[in-house]
Amino acid sequence: MVAGARDPATPPEHSRLIASKIPGARLVELDAAHLSNIEARDRFTASVLEFLS
């Protein structure tokens, strides 16, 4: 799961709760708000590619 550490729509504590309820989930918190794929694109892309490989 990828989440923004400064996301007002889904605050970090909500992301942590969601991830804790998904067996085997891993949470990556990026220094971004809600559009982490734009605001932290390099780390977002690296996280997605790591997951897919």
PyMOL CGO cylinders between C-alpha atoms (Angstrom):
from pymol import cmd
from pymol.cgo import CYLINDER

trace = [
    CYLINDER, 0.00, 0.00, 0.00, 1.34, 3.45, -0.91, 0.3, 1, 1, 1, 1, 1, 1,
    CYLINDER, 1.34, 3.45, -0.91, 0.21, 6.46, 1.10, 0.3, 1, 1, 1, 1, 1, 1,
    CYLINDER, 0.21, 6.46, 1.10, 1.12, 10.08, 1.49, 0.3, 1, 1, 1, 1, 1, 1,
    CYLINDER, 1.12, 10.08, 1.49, 2.39, 11.14, 4.90, 0.3, 1, 1, 1, 1, 1, 1,
    CYLINDER, 2.39, 11.14, 4.90, 0.65, 14.52, 4.48, 0.3, 1, 1, 1, 1, 1, 1,
    CYLINDER, 0.65, 14.52, 4.48, -2.62, 13.25, 2.97, 0.3, 1, 1, 1, 1, 1, 1,
    CYLINDER, -2.62, 13.25, 2.97, -5.59, 15.13, 4.46, 0.3, 1, 1, 1, 1, 1, 1,
    CYLINDER, -5.59, 15.13, 4.46, -8.11, 12.78, 2.77, 0.3, 1, 1, 1, 1, 1, 1,
    CYLINDER, -8.11, 12.78, 2.77, -6.53, 9.61, 4.16, 0.3, 1, 1, 1, 1, 1, 1,
    CYLINDER, -6.53, 9.61, 4.16, -4.35, 10.57, 7.13, 0.3, 1, 1, 1, 1, 1, 1,
    CYLINDER, -4.35, 10.57, 7.13, -1.33, 8.37, 7.89, 0.3, 1, 1, 1, 1, 1, 1,
    CYLINDER, -1.33, 8.37, 7.89, -3.05, 6.72, 10.86, 0.3, 1, 1, 1, 1, 1, 1,
    CYLINDER, -3.05, 6.72, 10.86, -5.89, 5.62, 8.57, 0.3, 1, 1, 1, 1, 1, 1,
    CYLINDER, -5.89, 5.62, 8.57, -3.43, 4.19, 6.05, 0.3, 1, 1, 1, 1, 1, 1,
    CYLINDER, -3.43, 4.19, 6.05, -1.67, 2.28, 8.82, 0.3, 1, 1, 1, 1, 1, 1,
    CYLINDER, -1.67, 2.28, 8.82, -4.99, 0.87, 10.04, 0.3, 1, 1, 1, 1, 1, 1,
    CYLINDER, -4.99, 0.87, 10.04, -6.01, -0.20, 6.53, 0.3, 1, 1, 1, 1, 1, 1,
    CYLINDER, -6.01, -0.20, 6.53, -2.64, -1.87, 5.91, 0.3, 1, 1, 1, 1, 1, 1,
    CYLINDER, -2.64, -1.87, 5.91, -2.79, -3.66, 9.26, 0.3, 1, 1, 1, 1, 1, 1,
    CYLINDER, -2.79, -3.66, 9.26, -6.07, -5.31, 8.21, 0.3, 1, 1, 1, 1, 1, 1,
    CYLINDER, -6.07, -5.31, 8.21, -4.67, -6.71, 4.93, 0.3, 1, 1, 1, 1, 1, 1,
    CYLINDER, -4.67, -6.71, 4.93, -2.72, -9.94, 5.46, 0.3, 1, 1, 1, 1, 1, 1,
    CYLINDER, -2.72, -9.94, 5.46, 0.81, -9.61, 4.12, 0.3, 1, 1, 1, 1, 1, 1,
    CYLINDER, 0.81, -9.61, 4.12, 0.41, -5.93, 3.28, 0.3, 1, 1, 1, 1, 1, 1,
    CYLINDER, 0.41, -5.93, 3.28, 3.35, -3.57, 3.35, 0.3, 1, 1, 1, 1, 1, 1,
    CYLINDER, 3.35, -3.57, 3.35, 2.87, 0.17, 3.75, 0.3, 1, 1, 1, 1, 1, 1,
    CYLINDER, 2.87, 0.17, 3.75, 5.11, 2.70, 2.04, 0.3, 1, 1, 1, 1, 1, 1,
    CYLINDER, 5.11, 2.70, 2.04, 4.59, 6.25, 3.33, 0.3, 1, 1, 1, 1, 1, 1,
    CYLINDER, 4.59, 6.25, 3.33, 5.84, 8.91, 0.96, 0.3, 1, 1, 1, 1, 1, 1,
    CYLINDER, 5.84, 8.91, 0.96, 6.54, 12.56, 1.67, 0.3, 1, 1, 1, 1, 1, 1,
    CYLINDER, 6.54, 12.56, 1.67, 3.45, 13.65, -0.24, 0.3, 1, 1, 1, 1, 1, 1,
    CYLINDER, 3.45, 13.65, -0.24, -0.21, 14.47, 0.14, 0.3, 1, 1, 1, 1, 1, 1,
    CYLINDER, -0.21, 14.47, 0.14, -2.96, 12.68, -1.79, 0.3, 1, 1, 1, 1, 1, 1,
    CYLINDER, -2.96, 12.68, -1.79, -1.27, 12.58, -5.21, 0.3, 1, 1, 1, 1, 1, 1,
    CYLINDER, -1.27, 12.58, -5.21, 1.89, 10.74, -4.26, 0.3, 1, 1, 1, 1, 1, 1,
    CYLINDER, 1.89, 10.74, -4.26, 2.30, 9.39, -7.80, 0.3, 1, 1, 1, 1, 1, 1,
    CYLINDER, 2.30, 9.39, -7.80, 2.86, 13.01, -8.89, 0.3, 1, 1, 1, 1, 1, 1,
    CYLINDER, 2.86, 13.01, -8.89, 4.34, 14.60, -5.76, 0.3, 1, 1, 1, 1, 1, 1,
    CYLINDER, 4.34, 14.60, -5.76, 6.87, 11.82, -5.08, 0.3, 1, 1, 1, 1, 1, 1,
    CYLINDER, 6.87, 11.82, -5.08, 6.88, 10.15, -8.48, 0.3, 1, 1, 1, 1, 1, 1,
    CYLINDER, 6.88, 10.15, -8.48, 10.33, 8.55, -8.34, 0.3, 1, 1, 1, 1, 1, 1,
    CYLINDER, 10.33, 8.55, -8.34, 9.79, 6.81, -5.00, 0.3, 1, 1, 1, 1, 1, 1,
    CYLINDER, 9.79, 6.81, -5.00, 6.18, 5.95, -5.92, 0.3, 1, 1, 1, 1, 1, 1,
    CYLINDER, 6.18, 5.95, -5.92, 7.30, 4.33, -9.18, 0.3, 1, 1, 1, 1, 1, 1,
    CYLINDER, 7.30, 4.33, -9.18, 10.13, 2.46, -7.45, 0.3, 1, 1, 1, 1, 1, 1,
    CYLINDER, 10.13, 2.46, -7.45, 7.69, 1.10, -4.86, 0.3, 1, 1, 1, 1, 1, 1,
    CYLINDER, 7.69, 1.10, -4.86, 5.24, -0.08, -7.51, 0.3, 1, 1, 1, 1, 1, 1,
    CYLINDER, 5.24, -0.08, -7.51, 8.00, -1.70, -9.58, 0.3, 1, 1, 1, 1, 1, 1,
    CYLINDER, 8.00, -1.70, -9.58, 9.37, -3.44, -6.49, 0.3, 1, 1, 1, 1, 1, 1,
    CYLINDER, 9.37, -3.44, -6.49, 5.90, -4.80, -5.74, 0.3, 1, 1, 1, 1, 1, 1,
    CYLINDER, 5.90, -4.80, -5.74, 5.45, -6.07, -9.30, 0.3, 1, 1, 1, 1, 1, 1,
    CYLINDER, 5.45, -6.07, -9.30, 8.80, -7.85, -9.46, 0.3, 1, 1, 1, 1, 1, 1,
]
cmd.load_cgo(trace, "trace")
